[in-house]
Amino acid sequence: MSSEPAAAHDLAGFPGLRLPLPTGGLELRRWEARDVDALVAIRDGDPEMIRWTPVPQPYTADEARATLAKWDGRWDAGTGAALAMVAGPEGEVVGEIDLVVRSWVDRTAEIAYSVAAPARGRGFATRALEVVRDAAVGLGFRRLVLQVEPGNHASWRLATRCGFRLEGIQRAAAMHQGRPVDLAILAYVVMPDAGTSSGP
Ligand SMILES: CC(C)(COP(=O)(O)OP(=O)(O)OC[C@H]1O[C@@H](n2cnc3c(N)ncnc32)[C@H](O)[C@@H]1OP(=O)(O)O)[C@@H](O)C(=O)NCCC(=O)NCCS
């Protein structure tokens, strides 16, 4: 990774979100067509991805191209900001983090993330979530949510360390690899007068 970030630029749909986001040793940038293999490497066949996410398996290069096209569409429409986590001298893609707008009117958004298995436990997801959380608040979002399976301890610890608080469990909220799963809602809420709040 270069210590000098590339020139920041504004993006359609996200005026005010300037990339790459400064994360200290980790760069968050838009996905590019050349990242197909990196996205496959993060998502395909990893037991934790299979266990905890709805990502289709096997996850092929065609799936990755479709995902990148979907993310480009969200950027263009102003409905999502999908970012690659990039680290190291070669600018290796080590993870993904995705801000999806739920409502610009209500200022609510959802965040999802994953880190490639060999890069886990080095704080990449923590730094990325902190930076995207703060960037989202800077854009005016007041409520950010994560949906995490209750047994996903790595993701749960990460979420709570970054200030997200449990609001409840949605039972049988999604299908992961053909299996119904419960999903916890963890939220980061910015109250106008009281700063960050975990509840009413
Ligand atoms: C969840 C995930 C993104 C975390 O990424 P990461 O870069 O390893 O996260 P960090 O290094 O910033 O921090 C991980 C935290 O979880 C802890 N952790 C890691 N693996 C753990 C495990 N198996 N059980 C409990 N805690 C674990 C780490 O110790 C650290 O917490 P701590 O610093 O308080 O000890 C990564 O494990 C992952 O991609 N998992 C598979 C996909 C996934 O679950 N995505 C999220 C769906 S909601």
The ligand as an ORCA input file, in Angstrom:
! r2SCAN-3c Opt
* xyz 0 1
  C     -15.820    -10.808     11.007
  C     -14.549    -10.448     10.256
  C     -14.907     -9.475      9.144
  C     -13.559     -9.795     11.211
  O     -12.444     -9.345     10.443
  P     -11.002     -9.119     11.094
  O     -10.193     -8.262     10.188
  O     -10.437    -10.423     11.489
  O     -11.388     -8.291     12.387
  P     -10.415     -7.573     13.394
  O      -9.046     -8.177     13.294
  O     -10.538     -6.110     13.189
  O     -11.101     -7.917     14.799
  C     -11.650     -9.179     15.011
  C     -12.114     -9.293     16.433
  O     -12.791    -10.524     16.536
  C     -12.024    -11.381     17.356
  N     -12.122    -12.668     16.753
  C     -11.554    -13.093     15.605
  N     -11.922    -14.364     15.390
  C     -12.721    -14.715     16.420
  C     -13.421    -15.890     16.757
  N     -13.382    -16.974     15.968
  N     -14.162    -15.904     17.903
  C     -14.227    -14.812     18.688
  N     -13.608    -13.646     18.399
  C     -12.857    -13.624     17.273
  C     -10.649    -10.819     17.386
  O      -9.969    -11.269     18.522
  C     -10.963     -9.356     17.410
  O     -11.491     -8.957     18.646
  P     -10.576     -8.422     19.843
  O      -9.569     -7.489     19.236
  O     -11.532     -7.762     20.757
  O      -9.935     -9.644     20.395
  C     -13.868    -11.709      9.659
  O     -13.674    -12.648     10.686
  C     -14.646    -12.363      8.529
  O     -14.524    -11.942      7.381
  N     -15.437    -13.406      8.831
  C     -16.146    -14.163      7.810
  C     -17.260    -13.383      7.115
  C     -18.170    -12.705      8.123
  O     -18.512    -13.259      9.147
  N     -18.611    -11.480      7.764
  C     -19.467    -10.694      8.624
  C     -20.875    -11.144      8.496
  S     -21.922    -10.254      9.664
*
